[in-house]
Amino acid sequence: MTYAIIWIITALLLGFWTLLTWTADAVLTWPGWNADALATWPGWVVSLQPPVWLAPWLSEGWLESARQTLLDWGPTIQASLQQIPDLTGWLSAIVWAVWLIGAIGFLLMGLAASAIARMLLPRKPEPAA
């Protein structure tokens, strides 16, 4: 049971990490940044939807809060992307490379937690032959 709890927590953290990465990729690679069209930013943010498998787990209040945060950060994101125009083509690859590093980290933490649990949990006595 302990191992199941460890790996369920690891899977949930990995799912949340994936959601953050998906959102970052969608925001940073939005074509509107190149067009300098911050006026269309609010409409695009409203159209941004979570993956179908995740939608039932997210409340509407949480989605609205996330959208409002993106609306507030829009000018800052645009200013940052204008300072690094040469990297804009690589942003998606960079974001997913960071995701991969984080995913490996989560898996290693799950393995470490399982190893620690194995060391700390009492062992069943071996039957006498």
Secondary structure, DSSP 8 states (H G I E B T S, - for coil): -HHHHHHHHHHHHHHHHHHHHHHHHHHHT-GGGTTT-GGGHHHHHHH----TTTGGGS-HHHHHHHHHHHHHHHHHHHHHHHH-GGGGGGHHHHHHHHHHHHHHHHHHHHHHHHHHHHHHS--------
